[in-house]
């Protein structure tokens, strides 16, 4: 009874009709395994000695490549020091003491080129209650004892010999910021065209 029950739980495999004999399948698997083993045996093997030799050959190349890279880079440090400074109106309102110290520096390393449009704006702000005092102080310094380090400049980049002339006709469809920028660009171009002059590094702020 137990034997029959065990046999019923483990039925025999039935081969489908037309299938190859079992012995033929086994022989084919054996031949395939033998062929794979032969391929593995015929492949060139790389032993520890070969790996070490390859590593020794690669290290000098890497070191030489590092020397080439290190030799190809050159560290260059360029320091640009502006000679002319073009301040905007806000600089005179908020930082007048700083501009005064720049103009009074020994040896005058910096020169201030004040656009005429900035002077015009300061004259208009002098009547303003909030910044009127600062604008009046800036005008008093510019038109008074500012010194030789301060020059007025037109929007065409022309430096004026006197600080008494402050009027300039505005170009149509241009803002005051455009006129300040035009002053800086034209001044740079005019100074660069003068013979015997060094590059006029100019900074507008």
C-alpha positions, 0 to 999 in steps of 0.5 A, a space after each residue: 500500500 505504501 509502495 503504491 502511494 509513493 509511486 503515485 506521488 512520483 509519476 514517471 516522466 513521459 517523453 513526448 512523441 518524436 523526441 530524441 532518445 535520452 542517450 542521444 541527448 546525454 551524448 550531445 551534452 557530453 560533447 558540448 562540455 568537452 568542447 567548452 573545456 577544450 576552448 578554456 584550455 586553449 585560451 592564453 593564460 596570464 599568470 602573476 608574472 605577466 601581470 607584474 610585468 605589465 604593471 611595471 611597464 605601466 608605472 613608468 608611463 604613468 609617471 612620465 605622463 604626470 611629468 608632462 602634465 605638470 610641465 605643460 601648466 604655467 601659473 600666471 598671475 595678472 594684477 590690474 590696477 585701475 588708474 581712473 575711477 568714474 564714480 556714480 551719483 550714489 557714490 557721492 551720496 553714500 561714500 563721500 568720505 571714501 572718495 575724499 580719501 582716494 583723492 587725497 592719497 599720497 602720490 595720487 594713485 587714482 584719479 577721479 573722472 566725474 561725469 557732468 551728468 553726476 554733477 547735474 543730478 547732485 544739483 537736483 538732489 540738493 533740494 531733496 529733504 532726505 539726501 539734500 545734505 549729502 548732495 550739498 556736501 558733495 557739490 561743495 567738495 567737488 567745486 571747492 577743494 577737491 584737488 587736482 585728482 578730481 576732473 570733470 568729464 563730458 559724455 564724449 570722454 573729454 576731461 575739462 580743465 576747470 570744474 566751474 562748467 557743469 552744464 551739458 546737453 543731453 542726448 535724446 532717448 538716453 538715460 542718465 545711466 547711459 550717459 555715465 557709461 558713455 563717459 567711461 567708455 569714451 574716456 577710455 578710448 580717448 586716453 588709449 589713443 594718446 601717444 606714449 600713454 600706458 593702457 588707461 585701466 578705468 573702473 566705473 562704479 
